[in-house]
C-alpha cells in the first residue's frame, strides 16, 4: 500500500499509462488499484482518552469514483482468465478486458489515451474502447498493489517493474 497521492487521480481528459510485468499463478485478484479504501486518523472525542494508540490510522471505504483498477478475473464458459482495466466517475464505469495465460511472465500496459482505454500485451494492442467517464474520477484512496484495499481479492503470482506515467506512451516507449 502507498498512501493517497493526488498525482494518481487521473480525471477525464487526462491521459495516463500503467505498465508492469506479471506472472499470475491464480486466475483472479487485483494487481493495482486506487479505489475502495482510504486511511483516516480518527479525531479524539471531547473526553480524556486512556487507550494507548487512540490516534492510529483506520482504513474506511472511500467514494465510488476511482481513476483506475487493474485486476484478473475468470469469466465465461469455458472459463477464461482475463485481465481487466477499468475506471469510474461514480455513475459510469468504463471497462475493457483481454485474455491472459497464467504461469508465464507477460508485459501488460494499460493506457488511457485520447478518450480511449487500451490494453497491450507484450507491446501488442489487445483491446481498445472508448472511455465513457465524464465526471470526476478522483478520490482519496490509497494505492494498493496486489489487493483491493487490503481487504480481499489478493493477487497470487509475481508483479515487477510497475510504472505509472501521467501521459500516454507510444509503441516505442
OpenMM code with the backbone's topology and positions (N, CA, C; nanometers):
from openmm import Vec3, app, unit

residues = "UNK UNK UNK UNK UNK UNK UNK UNK UNK UNK UNK UNK UNK UNK UNK UNK UNK UNK UNK UNK UNK UNK UNK UNK UNK UNK UNK UNK UNK UNK UNK UNK UNK UNK UNK UNK UNK UNK UNK UNK UNK UNK UNK UNK UNK UNK UNK UNK UNK UNK UNK UNK UNK UNK UNK UNK UNK UNK UNK UNK UNK UNK UNK UNK UNK UNK UNK UNK UNK UNK UNK UNK UNK UNK UNK UNK UNK UNK UNK UNK UNK UNK UNK UNK UNK UNK UNK UNK UNK UNK UNK UNK UNK UNK UNK UNK UNK UNK UNK UNK UNK UNK UNK UNK UNK UNK UNK UNK UNK UNK UNK UNK UNK UNK UNK UNK UNK UNK UNK UNK UNK UNK UNK UNK UNK UNK UNK UNK UNK UNK UNK UNK UNK UNK UNK UNK UNK UNK UNK UNK UNK UNK UNK UNK UNK UNK UNK UNK UNK UNK UNK UNK UNK UNK UNK UNK UNK UNK UNK UNK UNK UNK UNK UNK UNK UNK UNK UNK UNK UNK UNK UNK UNK".split()
positions = [
    Vec3(0.0841, -0.1180, 0.0000),
    Vec3(0.0000, 0.0000, 0.0000),
    Vec3(0.0884, 0.1241, 0.0000),
    Vec3(0.0486, 0.2218, -0.0787),
    Vec3(0.1120, 0.3536, -0.0787),
    Vec3(0.0039, 0.4538, -0.0406),
    Vec3(0.0352, 0.5480, 0.0464),
    Vec3(-0.0678, 0.6444, 0.0880),
    Vec3(-0.1227, 0.7232, -0.0296),
    Vec3(-0.2434, 0.7763, -0.0124),
    Vec3(-0.3067, 0.8591, -0.1153),
    Vec3(-0.2095, 0.9644, -0.1661),
    Vec3(-0.2069, 0.9796, -0.2970),
    Vec3(-0.1257, 1.0823, -0.3606),
    Vec3(-0.2086, 1.1399, -0.4746),
    Vec3(-0.2273, 1.2685, -0.4728),
    Vec3(-0.3095, 1.3376, -0.5727),
    Vec3(-0.2608, 1.3127, -0.7150),
    Vec3(-0.1327, 1.2811, -0.7328),
    Vec3(-0.0769, 1.2591, -0.8666),
    Vec3(-0.1417, 1.1433, -0.9407),
    Vec3(-0.2008, 1.0490, -0.8684),
    Vec3(-0.2636, 0.9327, -0.9319),
    Vec3(-0.4125, 0.9526, -0.9583),
    Vec3(-0.4656, 1.0699, -0.9328),
    Vec3(-0.6062, 1.0991, -0.9584),
    Vec3(-0.6244, 1.1488, -1.1009),
    Vec3(-0.6245, 1.0594, -1.1960),
    Vec3(-0.6382, 1.0949, -1.3364),
    Vec3(-0.7859, 1.1159, -1.3676),
    Vec3(-0.8228, 1.2380, -1.4026),
    Vec3(-0.9604, 1.2732, -1.4338),
    Vec3(-0.9863, 1.2647, -1.5828),
    Vec3(-1.1134, 1.2738, -1.6254),
    Vec3(-1.1421, 1.2750, -1.7690),
    Vec3(-1.0614, 1.3844, -1.8384),
    Vec3(-1.0084, 1.3514, -1.9543),
    Vec3(-0.9252, 1.4445, -2.0280),
    Vec3(-0.7770, 1.4283, -1.9982),
    Vec3(-0.7425, 1.3500, -1.8962),
    Vec3(-0.6017, 1.3280, -1.8621),
    Vec3(-0.5594, 1.1877, -1.9057),
    Vec3(-0.4554, 1.1809, -1.9860),
    Vec3(-0.4014, 1.0525, -2.0308),
    Vec3(-0.3050, 0.9988, -1.9258),
    Vec3(-0.2953, 0.8649, -1.9180),
    Vec3(-0.2004, 0.8017, -1.8273),
    Vec3(-0.1710, 0.6613, -1.8744),
    Vec3(-0.0635, 0.6048, -1.8219),
    Vec3(-0.0201, 0.4702, -1.8586),
    Vec3(0.0249, 0.3963, -1.7339),
    Vec3(-0.0164, 0.2705, -1.7232),
    Vec3(0.0292, 0.1808, -1.6166),
    Vec3(0.0929, 0.0610, -1.6866),
    Vec3(0.2180, 0.0326, -1.6546),
    Vec3(0.2897, -0.0755, -1.7209),
    Vec3(0.3603, -0.1614, -1.6164),
    Vec3(0.3611, -0.2945, -1.6389),
    Vec3(0.4249, -0.3859, -1.5436),
    Vec3(0.4446, -0.5226, -1.6060),
    Vec3(0.5352, -0.5997, -1.5460),
    Vec3(0.5499, -0.7412, -1.5771),
    Vec3(0.4640, -0.8175, -1.4777),
    Vec3(0.3982, -0.9220, -1.5242),
    Vec3(0.3175, -1.0035, -1.4343),
    Vec3(0.3324, -1.1504, -1.4726),
    Vec3(0.3384, -1.2338, -1.3709),
    Vec3(0.3381, -1.3789, -1.3887),
    Vec3(0.2330, -1.4330, -1.2918),
    Vec3(0.1064, -1.4401, -1.3374),
    Vec3(-0.0006, -1.4823, -1.2472),
    Vec3(0.0004, -1.6322, -1.2222),
    Vec3(-0.0270, -1.6691, -1.0978),
    Vec3(-0.0432, -1.8100, -1.0630),
    Vec3(-0.1912, -1.8440, -1.0575),
    Vec3(-0.2694, -1.7594, -0.9905),
    Vec3(-0.4130, -1.7834, -0.9848),
    Vec3(-0.4828, -1.7008, -1.0920),
    Vec3(-0.6095, -1.7300, -1.1148),
    Vec3(-0.6848, -1.6663, -1.2223),
    Vec3(-0.7594, -1.5422, -1.1782),
    Vec3(-0.7456, -1.5013, -1.0523),
    Vec3(-0.8173, -1.3826, -1.0082),
    Vec3(-0.7339, -1.3065, -0.9060),
    Vec3(-0.7686, -1.1807, -0.8864),
    Vec3(-0.7011, -1.0957, -0.7892),
    Vec3(-0.6685, -0.9597, -0.8469),
    Vec3(-0.6568, -0.8626, -0.7595),
    Vec3(-0.6267, -0.7254, -0.8003),
    Vec3(-0.4763, -0.7049, -0.8106),
    Vec3(-0.4338, -0.6483, -0.9235),
    Vec3(-0.2930, -0.6197, -0.9456),
    Vec3(-0.2573, -0.4823, -0.8904),
    Vec3(-0.3342, -0.3820, -0.9290),
    Vec3(-0.3117, -0.2460, -0.8796),
    Vec3(-0.4441, -0.1706, -0.8837),
    Vec3(-0.4696, -0.0938, -0.7796),
    Vec3(-0.5934, -0.0161, -0.7777),
    Vec3(-0.5795, 0.1073, -0.6909),
    Vec3(-0.6502, 0.2095, -0.7311),
    Vec3(-0.6661, 0.3301, -0.6495),
    Vec3(-0.8159, 0.3472, -0.6311),
    Vec3(-0.8724, 0.2573, -0.5526),
    Vec3(-1.0169, 0.2556, -0.5309),
    Vec3(-1.0477, 0.1926, -0.3964),
    Vec3(-1.1678, 0.2101, -0.3527),
    Vec3(-1.2261, 0.1411, -0.2389),
    Vec3(-1.1894, 0.1935, -0.1012),
    Vec3(-1.0608, 0.2006, -0.0661),
    Vec3(-1.0223, 0.2206, 0.0734),
    Vec3(-0.9288, 0.3397, 0.0912),
    Vec3(-0.9587, 0.4214, 0.1917),
    Vec3(-0.8700, 0.5314, 0.2283),
    Vec3(-0.8361, 0.5181, 0.3761),
    Vec3(-0.7295, 0.5833, 0.4168),
    Vec3(-0.6847, 0.5768, 0.5553),
    Vec3(-0.7126, 0.7100, 0.6239),
    Vec3(-0.7750, 0.7022, 0.7407),
    Vec3(-0.8041, 0.8203, 0.8220),
    Vec3(-0.7442, 0.8026, 0.9606),
    Vec3(-0.7187, 0.9128, 1.0255),
    Vec3(-0.6843, 0.9081, 1.1667),
    Vec3(-0.8043, 0.9662, 1.2392),
    Vec3(-0.8699, 0.8837, 1.3186),
    Vec3(-0.9901, 0.9272, 1.3877),
    Vec3(-0.9572, 1.0427, 1.4812),
    Vec3(-1.0453, 1.1403, 1.4825),
    Vec3(-1.0241, 1.2532, 1.5726),
    Vec3(-1.0654, 1.2139, 1.7142),
    Vec3(-0.9911, 1.2617, 1.8147),
    Vec3(-1.0253, 1.2255, 1.9520),
    Vec3(-1.1586, 1.2879, 1.9928),
    Vec3(-1.2282, 1.2212, 2.0798),
    Vec3(-1.3542, 1.2733, 2.1314),
    Vec3(-1.3242, 1.3812, 2.2347),
    Vec3(-1.4253, 1.4473, 2.2829),
    Vec3(-1.4058, 1.5592, 2.3743),
    Vec3(-1.3704, 1.5178, 2.5160),
    Vec3(-1.3564, 1.3926, 2.5423),
    Vec3(-1.3198, 1.3488, 2.6767),
    Vec3(-1.1800, 1.2886, 2.6753),
    Vec3(-1.1238, 1.2697, 2.7909),
    Vec3(-0.9902, 1.2129, 2.8058),
    Vec3(-0.9879, 1.0708, 2.7508),
    Vec3(-0.8862, 1.0381, 2.6738),
    Vec3(-0.8715, 0.9033, 2.6192),
    Vec3(-0.7569, 0.8361, 2.6923),
    Vec3(-0.7835, 0.7220, 2.7496),
    Vec3(-0.6822, 0.6499, 2.8253),
    Vec3(-0.6250, 0.5313, 2.7486),
    Vec3(-0.6745, 0.5100, 2.6273),
    Vec3(-0.6268, 0.3985, 2.5472),
    Vec3(-0.5038, 0.4410, 2.4688),
    Vec3(-0.3982, 0.3629, 2.4773),
    Vec3(-0.2769, 0.3914, 2.4032),
    Vec3(-0.3031, 0.3708, 2.2544),
    Vec3(-0.2532, 0.4613, 2.1751),
    Vec3(-0.2670, 0.4465, 2.0302),
    Vec3(-0.4019, 0.4894, 1.9778),
    Vec3(-0.4702, 0.5787, 2.0446),
    Vec3(-0.6038, 0.6195, 2.0009),
    Vec3(-0.6021, 0.6928, 1.8676),
    Vec3(-0.4894, 0.7471, 1.8282),
    Vec3(-0.4794, 0.8181, 1.7005),
    Vec3(-0.4174, 0.7299, 1.5929),
    Vec3(-0.4451, 0.6024, 1.5978),
    Vec3(-0.3931, 0.5094, 1.4989),
    Vec3(-0.4716, 0.5219, 1.3682),
    Vec3(-0.4059, 0.5020, 1.2557),
    Vec3(-0.4760, 0.5077, 1.1276),
    Vec3(-0.5832, 0.3986, 1.1180),
    Vec3(-0.6939, 0.4327, 1.0526),
    Vec3(-0.8047, 0.3398, 1.0324),
    Vec3(-0.8412, 0.3404, 0.8853),
    Vec3(-0.8589, 0.2235, 0.8270),
    Vec3(-0.8994, 0.2139, 0.6875),
    Vec3(-1.0518, 0.2138, 0.6793),
    Vec3(-1.1073, 0.2983, 0.5903),
    Vec3(-1.2512, 0.3091, 0.5707),
    Vec3(-1.2819, 0.3103, 0.4217),
    Vec3(-1.4063, 0.2800, 0.3855),
    Vec3(-1.4495, 0.2806, 0.2453),
    Vec3(-1.4467, 0.4233, 0.1911),
    Vec3(-1.4019, 0.4364, 0.0676),
    Vec3(-1.3977, 0.5662, 0.0013),
    Vec3(-1.5150, 0.5775, -0.0960),
    Vec3(-1.5205, 0.6836, -0.1730),
    Vec3(-1.6279, 0.7092, -0.2691),
    Vec3(-1.6248, 0.6061, -0.3828),
    Vec3(-1.7324, 0.6048, -0.4631),
    Vec3(-1.7433, 0.5072, -0.5714),
    Vec3(-1.6691, 0.5468, -0.6985),
    Vec3(-1.6113, 0.6662, -0.7026),
    Vec3(-1.5337, 0.7052, -0.8204),
    Vec3(-1.3872, 0.6673, -0.7985),
    Vec3(-1.3216, 0.6274, -0.9075),
    Vec3(-1.1806, 0.5908, -0.8980),
    Vec3(-1.1141, 0.6043, -1.0351),
    Vec3(-0.9855, 0.6445, -1.0345),
    Vec3(-0.9153, 0.6667, -1.1608),
    Vec3(-0.8736, 0.5381, -1.2326),
    Vec3(-0.8485, 0.4288, -1.1569),
    Vec3(-0.8112, 0.3039, -1.2243),
    Vec3(-0.8149, 0.1852, -1.1288),
    Vec3(-0.8417, 0.0709, -1.1886),
    Vec3(-0.8274, -0.0610, -1.1272),
    Vec3(-0.7772, -0.1542, -1.2356),
    Vec3(-0.6820, -0.2400, -1.2022),
    Vec3(-0.6359, -0.3439, -1.2938),
    Vec3(-0.6413, -0.4740, -1.2152),
    Vec3(-0.7178, -0.5700, -1.2662),
    Vec3(-0.7360, -0.6945, -1.1926),
    Vec3(-0.7555, -0.8113, -1.2874),
    Vec3(-0.7423, -0.9313, -1.2330),
    Vec3(-0.7652, -1.0539, -1.3096),
    Vec3(-0.8935, -1.1186, -1.2611),
    Vec3(-0.9630, -1.1843, -1.3553),
    Vec3(-1.0901, -1.2477, -1.3214),
    Vec3(-1.1156, -1.3622, -1.4191),
    Vec3(-1.1719, -1.4693, -1.3669),
    Vec3(-1.2090, -1.5831, -1.4503),
    Vec3(-1.3523, -1.5621, -1.4958),
    Vec3(-1.3768, -1.5640, -1.6277),
    Vec3(-1.5108, -1.5413, -1.6815),
    Vec3(-1.5406, -1.6361, -1.7961),
    Vec3(-1.6693, -1.6479, -1.8271),
    Vec3(-1.7137, -1.7216, -1.9447),
    Vec3(-1.7191, -1.8711, -1.9289),
    Vec3(-1.7700, -1.9355, -2.0343),
    Vec3(-1.7779, -2.0801, -2.0406),
    Vec3(-1.7215, -2.1228, -2.1751),
    Vec3(-1.6165, -2.1990, -2.1822),
    Vec3(-1.5350, -2.2475, -2.0711),
    Vec3(-1.4624, -2.1309, -2.0048),
    Vec3(-1.4217, -2.1487, -1.8791),
    Vec3(-1.3585, -2.0381, -1.8063),
    Vec3(-1.2343, -1.9850, -1.8774),
    Vec3(-1.2274, -1.8539, -1.8857),
    Vec3(-1.1139, -1.7870, -1.9479),
    Vec3(-1.0578, -1.6879, -1.8469),
    Vec3(-0.9275, -1.6789, -1.8390),
    Vec3(-0.8626, -1.5846, -1.7486),
    Vec3(-0.8441, -1.4529, -1.8221),
    Vec3(-0.8972, -1.3460, -1.7634),
    Vec3(-0.8903, -1.2149, -1.8273),
    Vec3(-0.8266, -1.1126, -1.7357),
    Vec3(-0.7576, -1.0180, -1.7970),
    Vec3(-0.7099, -0.9019, -1.7234),
    Vec3(-0.8049, -0.7874, -1.7570),
    Vec3(-0.8482, -0.7152, -1.6544),
    Vec3(-0.9457, -0.6073, -1.6694),
    Vec3(-0.8810, -0.4742, -1.6311),
    Vec3(-0.9186, -0.3704, -1.7041),
    Vec3(-0.8748, -0.2338, -1.6773),
    Vec3(-1.0007, -0.1491, -1.6761),
    Vec3(-1.0272, -0.0821, -1.5621),
    Vec3(-1.1483, -0.0016, -1.5552),
    Vec3(-1.1295, 0.1222, -1.4688),
    Vec3(-1.2240, 0.2154, -1.4883),
    Vec3(-1.2296, 0.3398, -1.4113),
    Vec3(-1.3747, 0.3822, -1.3969),
    Vec3(-1.4018, 0.4670, -1.2985),
    Vec3(-1.5395, 0.5050, -1.2706),
    Vec3(-1.5472, 0.6500, -1.2251),
    Vec3(-1.6544, 0.7190, -1.2678),
    Vec3(-1.6801, 0.8542, -1.2177),
    Vec3(-1.7908, 0.8533, -1.1120),
    Vec3(-1.8260, 0.7345, -1.0626),
    Vec3(-1.9312, 0.7202, -0.9624),
    Vec3(-2.0641, 0.6815, -1.0240),
    Vec3(-2.0870, 0.7211, -1.1496),
    Vec3(-2.2095, 0.6851, -1.2218),
    Vec3(-2.1792, 0.5926, -1.3393),
    Vec3(-2.0750, 0.6227, -1.4114),
    Vec3(-2.0384, 0.5465, -1.5311),
    Vec3(-1.9086, 0.4711, -1.5047),
    Vec3(-1.9088, 0.3415, -1.5385),
    Vec3(-1.7882, 0.2591, -1.5287),
    Vec3(-1.7460, 0.2225, -1.6707),
    Vec3(-1.6232, 0.2555, -1.7060),
    Vec3(-1.5656, 0.2140, -1.8346),
    Vec3(-1.4692, 0.0998, -1.8066),
    Vec3(-1.4848, -0.0103, -1.8811),
    Vec3(-1.4031, -0.1290, -1.8553),
    Vec3(-1.3715, -0.2020, -1.9846),
    Vec3(-1.2480, -0.2504, -1.9939),
    Vec3(-1.2077, -0.3360, -2.1043),
    Vec3(-1.1328, -0.4555, -2.0456),
    Vec3(-1.1246, -0.5640, -2.1230),
    Vec3(-1.0527, -0.6824, -2.0754),
    Vec3(-0.9992, -0.7614, -2.1940),
    Vec3(-0.8972, -0.8425, -2.1661),
    Vec3(-0.8419, -0.9336, -2.2656),
    Vec3(-0.7912, -1.0579, -2.1937),
    Vec3(-0.7749, -1.1647, -2.2676),
    Vec3(-0.7312, -1.2907, -2.2068),
    Vec3(-0.5844, -1.2846, -2.1686),
    Vec3(-0.5504, -1.3637, -2.0679),
    Vec3(-0.4123, -1.3731, -2.0205),
    Vec3(-0.3882, -1.5173, -1.9758),
    Vec3(-0.2672, -1.5656, -1.9934),
    Vec3(-0.2313, -1.7015, -1.9550),
    Vec3(-0.1642, -1.6990, -1.8184),
    Vec3(-0.2052, -1.7896, -1.7315),
    Vec3(-0.1384, -1.8000, -1.6019),
    Vec3(-0.0137, -1.8856, -1.6178),
    Vec3(0.0852, -1.8598, -1.5333),
    Vec3(0.2060, -1.9411, -1.5335),
    Vec3(0.3150, -1.8955, -1.6275),
    Vec3(0.2985, -1.7785, -1.6918),
    Vec3(0.4060, -1.7265, -1.7763),
    Vec3(0.4126, -1.5751, -1.7608),
    Vec3(0.5339, -1.5213, -1.7659),
    Vec3(0.5533, -1.3779, -1.7487),
    Vec3(0.5141, -1.3030, -1.8746),
    Vec3(0.4422, -1.1933, -1.8567),
    Vec3(0.3957, -1.1128, -1.9689),
    Vec3(0.4048, -0.9650, -1.9288),
    Vec3(0.4291, -0.8791, -2.0266),
    Vec3(0.4288, -0.7357, -2.0033),
    Vec3(0.2892, -0.6833, -2.0345),
    Vec3(0.2293, -0.6141, -1.9387),
    Vec3(0.0962, -0.5571, -1.9569),
    Vec3(0.1080, -0.4057, -1.9500),
    Vec3(0.0427, -0.3382, -2.0433),
    Vec3(0.0342, -0.1926, -2.0416),
    Vec3(-0.1125, -0.1548, -2.0535),
    Vec3(-0.1612, -0.0832, -1.9533),
    Vec3(-0.2976, -0.0307, -1.9534),
    Vec3(-0.2861, 0.1197, -1.9727),
    Vec3(-0.3558, 0.1717, -2.0740),
    Vec3(-0.3365, 0.3120, -2.1075),
    Vec3(-0.4697, 0.3796, -2.1363),
    Vec3(-0.4783, 0.5038, -2.0916),
    Vec3(-0.5882, 0.5911, -2.1321),
    Vec3(-0.5260, 0.6955, -2.2224),
    Vec3(-0.5694, 0.6974, -2.3469),
    Vec3(-0.5110, 0.7875, -2.4453),
    Vec3(-0.6207, 0.8415, -2.5360),
    Vec3(-0.6327, 0.9738, -2.5417),
    Vec3(-0.7288, 1.0396, -2.6305),
    Vec3(-0.8690, 0.9804, -2.6155),
    Vec3(-0.9173, 0.9748, -2.4935),
    Vec3(-1.0521, 0.9257, -2.4605),
    Vec3(-1.0730, 0.7779, -2.4910),
    Vec3(-0.9647, 0.6999, -2.4955),
    Vec3(-0.9749, 0.5559, -2.5194),
    Vec3(-0.9012, 0.4815, -2.4092),
    Vec3(-0.9547, 0.3662, -2.3706),
    Vec3(-0.8855, 0.2741, -2.2812),
    Vec3(-0.8256, 0.1649, -2.3675),
    Vec3(-0.7009, 0.1271, -2.3386),
    Vec3(-0.6308, 0.0266, -2.4186),
    Vec3(-0.5518, -0.0669, -2.3287),
    Vec3(-0.5450, -0.1930, -2.3692),
    Vec3(-0.4588, -0.2903, -2.3022),
    Vec3(-0.3646, -0.3486, -2.4066),
    Vec3(-0.2352, -0.3435, -2.3750),
    Vec3(-0.1316, -0.4033, -2.4586),
    Vec3(-0.0722, -0.5212, -2.3842),
    Vec3(-0.0454, -0.6282, -2.4569),
    Vec3(0.0210, -0.7459, -2.4008),
    Vec3(0.1485, -0.7674, -2.4805),
    Vec3(0.2638, -0.7625, -2.4118),
    Vec3(0.3945, -0.7740, -2.4768),
    Vec3(0.4086, -0.6766, -2.5931),
    Vec3(0.3563, -0.5537, -2.5745),
    Vec3(0.3697, -0.4484, -2.6737),
    Vec3(0.2701, -0.4520, -2.7873),
    Vec3(0.1796, -0.5480, -2.7874),
    Vec3(0.0818, -0.5606, -2.8957),
    Vec3(-0.0562, -0.5248, -2.8422),
    Vec3(-0.1246, -0.4322, -2.9113),
    Vec3(-0.2578, -0.3890, -2.8695),
    Vec3(-0.3542, -0.5075, -2.8718),
    Vec3(-0.4204, -0.5328, -2.7589),
    Vec3(-0.5154, -0.6428, -2.7475),
    Vec3(-0.6596, -0.5946, -2.7575),
    Vec3(-0.6881, -0.4796, -2.6952),
    Vec3(-0.8251, -0.4286, -2.6942),
    Vec3(-0.8211, -0.2777, -2.6745),
    Vec3(-0.9178, -0.2095, -2.7356),
    Vec3(-0.9295, -0.0650, -2.7245),
    Vec3(-1.0771, -0.0292, -2.7286),
    Vec3(-1.1183, 0.0637, -2.6424),
    Vec3(-1.2583, 0.1050, -2.6378),
    Vec3(-1.2673, 0.2464, -2.5815),
    Vec3(-1.3793, 0.3108, -2.6035),
    Vec3(-1.3992, 0.4471, -2.5531),
    Vec3(-1.4032, 0.4507, -2.4019),
    Vec3(-1.3455, 0.5545, -2.3453),
    Vec3(-1.3585, 0.5824, -2.2029),
    Vec3(-1.4806, 0.6720, -2.1887),
    Vec3(-1.5885, 0.6194, -2.1347),
    Vec3(-1.7144, 0.6922, -2.1270),
    Vec3(-1.7301, 0.7754, -2.0003),
    Vec3(-1.6327, 0.7711, -1.9102),
    Vec3(-1.6437, 0.8504, -1.7884),
    Vec3(-1.6405, 0.9987, -1.8253),
    Vec3(-1.7301, 1.0761, -1.7632),
    Vec3(-1.7365, 1.2197, -1.7908),
    Vec3(-1.7175, 1.3016, -1.6637),
    Vec3(-1.7498, 1.2428, -1.5499),
    Vec3(-1.7374, 1.3123, -1.4228),
    Vec3(-1.6010, 1.2913, -1.3608),
    Vec3(-1.5879, 1.3403, -1.2405),
    Vec3(-1.4658, 1.3308, -1.1638),
    Vec3(-1.4334, 1.1862, -1.1282),
    Vec3(-1.3110, 1.1418, -1.1500),
    Vec3(-1.2702, 1.0063, -1.1116),
    Vec3(-1.1743, 1.0086, -0.9935),
    Vec3(-1.1478, 1.1254, -0.9395),
    Vec3(-1.0519, 1.1328, -0.8293),
    Vec3(-1.1143, 1.0850, -0.6985),
    Vec3(-1.0275, 1.0441, -0.6076),
    Vec3(-1.0684, 1.0020, -0.4739),
    Vec3(-0.9509, 1.0214, -0.3785),
    Vec3(-0.9706, 0.9864, -0.2542),
    Vec3(-0.8647, 0.9961, -0.1535),
    Vec3(-0.8139, 0.8584, -0.1132),
    Vec3(-0.8373, 0.7591, -0.1984),
    Vec3(-0.7960, 0.6226, -0.1686),
    Vec3(-0.6450, 0.6069, -0.1761),
    Vec3(-0.5973, 0.5060, -0.1049),
    Vec3(-0.4571, 0.4668, -0.1139),
    Vec3(-0.4347, 0.3948, -0.2458),
    Vec3(-0.3093, 0.3767, -0.2813),
    Vec3(-0.2723, 0.2984, -0.3985),
    Vec3(-0.2366, 0.1588, -0.3490),
    Vec3(-0.3099, 0.0587, -0.3956),
    Vec3(-0.2876, -0.0788, -0.3496),
    Vec3(-0.2282, -0.1626, -0.4612),
    Vec3(-0.1285, -0.2404, -0.4259),
    Vec3(-0.0641, -0.3322, -0.5191),
    Vec3(-0.0845, -0.4727, -0.4650),
    Vec3(-0.1499, -0.5571, -0.5434),
    Vec3(-0.1712, -0.6963, -0.5043),
    Vec3(-0.2978, -0.7220, -0.4252),
    Vec3(-0.3832, -0.6208, -0.4085),
    Vec3(-0.5108, -0.6408, -0.3386),
    Vec3(-0.6043, -0.5254, -0.3705),
    Vec3(-0.7275, -0.5396, -0.3261),
    Vec3(-0.8245, -0.4313, -0.3373),
    Vec3(-0.8500, -0.3794, -0.1966),
    Vec3(-0.7743, -0.2805, -0.1567),
    Vec3(-0.7922, -0.2198, -0.0260),
    Vec3(-0.7464, -0.3043, 0.0901),
    Vec3(-0.6591, -0.3990, 0.0676),
    Vec3(-0.6089, -0.4912, 0.1705),
    Vec3(-0.7206, -0.5618, 0.2468),
    Vec3(-0.8376, -0.5753, 0.1829),
    Vec3(-0.9495, -0.6432, 0.2483),
    Vec3(-0.9943, -0.7652, 0.1689),
    Vec3(-0.9292, -0.7928, 0.0591),
    Vec3(-0.9665, -0.9089, -0.0203),
    Vec3(-0.9155, -0.8969, -0.1619),
    Vec3(-0.9538, -0.9947, -0.2424),
    Vec3(-0.9148, -1.0012, -0.3835),
    Vec3(-0.7638, -0.9962, -0.4008),
    Vec3(-0.6936, -1.0757, -0.3204),
    Vec3(-0.5473, -1.0771, -0.3238),
    Vec3(-0.4957, -1.1454, -0.4488),
    Vec3(-0.3900, -1.0900, -0.5043),
    Vec3(-0.3243, -1.1441, -0.6229),
    Vec3(-0.2228, -1.2483, -0.5805),
    Vec3(-0.2181, -1.3591, -0.6551),
    Vec3(-0.1178, -1.4628, -0.6324),
    Vec3(-0.0325, -1.4739, -0.7579),
    Vec3(0.0957, -1.4498, -0.7425),
    Vec3(0.1878, -1.4523, -0.8548),
    Vec3(0.2954, -1.3479, -0.8316),
    Vec3(0.3659, -1.3129, -0.9371),
    Vec3(0.4684, -1.2099, -0.9226),
    Vec3(0.4336, -1.0892, -1.0092),
    Vec3(0.4713, -0.9742, -0.9583),
    Vec3(0.4464, -0.8472, -1.0250),
    Vec3(0.5737, -0.7649, -1.0093),
    Vec3(0.6265, -0.7121, -1.1192),
    Vec3(0.7502, -0.6358, -1.1109),
    Vec3(0.7506, -0.5219, -1.2123),
    Vec3(0.8473, -0.4333, -1.1942),
    Vec3(0.8688, -0.3192, -1.2837),
    Vec3(0.7413, -0.2402, -1.3092),
    Vec3(0.6721, -0.2081, -1.2021),
    Vec3(0.5490, -0.1301, -1.2101),
    Vec3(0.5829, 0.0173, -1.2342),
    Vec3(0.5236, 0.0727, -1.3395),
    Vec3(0.5440, 0.2136, -1.3740),
    Vec3(0.4077, 0.2778, -1.3937),
    Vec3(0.3904, 0.3980, -1.3401),
    Vec3(0.2696, 0.4760, -1.3630),
    Vec3(0.3150, 0.6103, -1.4196),
    Vec3(0.2695, 0.6404, -1.5407),
    Vec3(0.3066, 0.7637, -1.6093),
    Vec3(0.1845, 0.8550, -1.6192),
    Vec3(0.2050, 0.9851, -1.6110),
    Vec3(0.0943, 1.0791, -1.6228),
    Vec3(0.0748, 1.1258, -1.7666),
    Vec3(0.1006, 1.0363, -1.8614),
    Vec3(0.0796, 1.0618, -2.0037),
    Vec3(0.0658, 0.9275, -2.0749),
    Vec3(0.0147, 0.9321, -2.1971),
    Vec3(0.0107, 0.8097, -2.2773),
    Vec3(0.1497, 0.7853, -2.3350),
    Vec3(0.1727, 0.6666, -2.3874),
    Vec3(0.3016, 0.6276, -2.4409),
    Vec3(0.2861, 0.5832, -2.5861),
    Vec3(0.3961, 0.5911, -2.6605),
    Vec3(0.3970, 0.5399, -2.7969),
    Vec3(0.4380, 0.3935, -2.7942),
    Vec3(0.4247, 0.3219, -2.9047),
    Vec3(0.4657, 0.1818, -2.9111),
    Vec3(0.6136, 0.1659, -2.8787),
    Vec3(0.6972, 0.2585, -2.9240),
    Vec3(0.8406, 0.2504, -2.8984),
    Vec3(0.8699, 0.2686, -2.7489),
    Vec3(0.7951, 0.3552, -2.6849),
    Vec3(0.8179, 0.3798, -2.5422),
    Vec3(0.7726, 0.2619, -2.4603),
] * unit.nanometer
topology = app.Topology()
chain = topology.addChain("A")
for resn in residues:
    res = topology.addResidue(resn, chain)
    for name in ("N", "CA", "C"):
        topology.addAtom(name, app.Element.getBySymbol(name[0]), res)
